[in-house]
Amino acid sequence: MAQWPPHVTVATVVFSEGKYLMVEERDKTTKQLVFNQPAGHLDPGESLSEAAVRETLEETGWDVELIGLLGLSLYHAPNDIIYHRTTFLAQPVRRLENYRIDPDISAVHWLSYKEILANSDRMRSPLVVAAIEQYRKGLSSSLELIYE
């Protein structure tokens, strides 16, 4: 039986100069290195947008500005946990030099769409490529849709 209520998570698609900001991290279940957008859980008392900006900074050292909403997902993971994910579109503002990223992150990459597709079997979940496809189709919405 799946765990309920779902875990509330956020993710951020950051695109600049033809590349996407991605993190490489170890999957806790499979122990494999996987790729993901900067993403994580919503903390108590935090808005969805605050969580997205915080997670991006913590995992990449990049300060970003949210510019759109890419979508909402309900994902039933192989570990039987259900995730409710809000995915944002962001633009990079600046990289904070010497910022200590989350120790769970093995590496931070700027990858082209072609590189992401070539590594599609190493994505943390199907939501990673789906969010990029949403962006590539121009399917982002105004942040005003979120009432916080």
C-alpha positions in Angstrom: 0.0 0.0 0.0 1.4 3.4 -1.0 2.3 5.8 1.8 -0.3 8.6 2.2 -0.4 11.6 2.4 1.9 12.3 -0.5 5.3 14.0 0.0 5.1 17.6 -1.2 8.1 18.4 -3.3 9.3 21.2 -5.7 11.6 21.2 -8.6 13.1 23.9 -10.8 13.9 23.8 -14.5 16.7 26.4 -15.0 17.6 27.0 -18.6 20.4 29.3 -19.9 22.5 29.5 -23.0 21.1 26.3 -24.4 21.7 24.2 -21.3 19.7 23.0 -18.3 21.0 23.1 -14.7 21.0 19.6 -13.4 22.3 17.8 -10.3 23.9 14.4 -10.0 23.0 12.6 -6.8 23.0 9.1 -5.4 19.5 7.4 -5.4 19.0 6.2 -1.8 17.2 3.1 -2.9 19.3 1.9 -5.8 22.6 3.5 -4.8 23.0 4.5 -8.5 24.1 8.0 -9.5 21.1 9.7 -11.1 20.4 13.1 -12.7 17.6 15.4 -11.4 16.6 19.0 -11.6 17.3 20.9 -8.4 14.5 19.5 -6.2 13.4 18.7 -2.7 10.8 18.7 0.0 8.7 21.6 1.2 9.7 22.7 4.7 7.1 23.6 7.4 6.1 27.3 7.1 7.6 27.6 3.6 5.8 28.6 0.4 6.2 26.5 -2.7 8.2 29.2 -4.4 10.4 29.8 -1.4 11.1 26.0 -1.3 12.0 26.0 -5.1 14.5 28.9 -4.7 16.0 27.4 -1.5 16.4 23.9 -2.9 18.0 25.3 -6.1 20.5 27.3 -4.0 21.2 24.4 -1.6 21.8 21.8 -4.3 23.6 24.0 -6.9 25.0 27.2 -5.4 22.9 29.1 -7.9 20.5 31.9 -6.9 17.6 31.9 -9.3 14.5 33.9 -10.1 11.3 32.0 -10.7 9.6 33.1 -13.9 6.9 30.5 -14.5 5.0 27.4 -13.4 5.7 24.3 -15.5 3.3 21.9 -13.9 2.0 19.8 -11.1 2.6 16.1 -10.9 1.5 13.2 -8.8 4.1 10.4 -9.0 3.9 7.0 -7.5 7.6 6.0 -7.1 8.9 2.4 -7.2 9.6 2.7 -3.4 5.8 3.0 -3.0 5.9 6.6 -1.9 3.7 9.1 -3.6 5.1 12.6 -4.5 3.1 15.7 -5.2 5.6 17.8 -7.2 5.3 21.4 -8.3 7.8 22.3 -11.0 8.9 25.9 -11.6 10.7 27.5 -14.5 13.6 29.8 -13.4 16.4 31.9 -14.8 19.8 32.0 -13.2 20.7 35.2 -11.4 24.2 34.4 -10.1 26.4 31.6 -8.8 27.5 32.1 -5.3 31.2 31.4 -5.2 32.4 29.0 -2.5 28.8 28.1 -1.6 28.7 24.7 0.1 26.1 22.6 -1.8 24.1 19.9 -0.1 26.4 16.9 0.7 24.0 14.5 -1.1 24.8 16.2 -4.4 27.7 14.5 -6.2 28.0 17.1 -9.0 26.3 20.1 -10.6 26.1 20.1 -14.4 24.8 22.4 -17.2 23.5 19.8 -19.8 22.2 20.3 -23.3 18.9 18.7 -24.3 20.8 16.1 -26.3 23.0 15.2 -23.3 19.9 14.8 -21.1 18.2 12.5 -23.7 21.5 10.5 -24.0 21.3 10.0 -20.2 17.6 9.4 -20.0 18.1 6.0 -18.3 19.9 7.8 -15.5 17.1 10.3 -14.6 15.8 10.1 -11.0 12.3 9.7 -12.3 10.2 10.2 -15.5 9.2 13.6 -14.2 12.7 15.0 -15.0 12.5 14.7 -18.7 8.7 15.4 -18.7 9.4 18.8 -17.0 12.0 19.7 -19.7 9.6 18.6 -22.4 6.9 20.9 -20.9 9.4 23.8 -21.1 10.4 23.0 -24.7 6.8 23.0 -25.7 6.4 26.5 -24.2 3.8 25.2 -21.6 4.7 27.4 -18.7 2.1 29.4 -16.8 2.1 32.6 -14.7 3.3 32.3 -11.2 0.1 34.2 -10.3 -1.7 30.8 -10.6 -0.2 29.9 -7.2 -2.0 31.4 -4.2 0.3 31.3 -1.2 
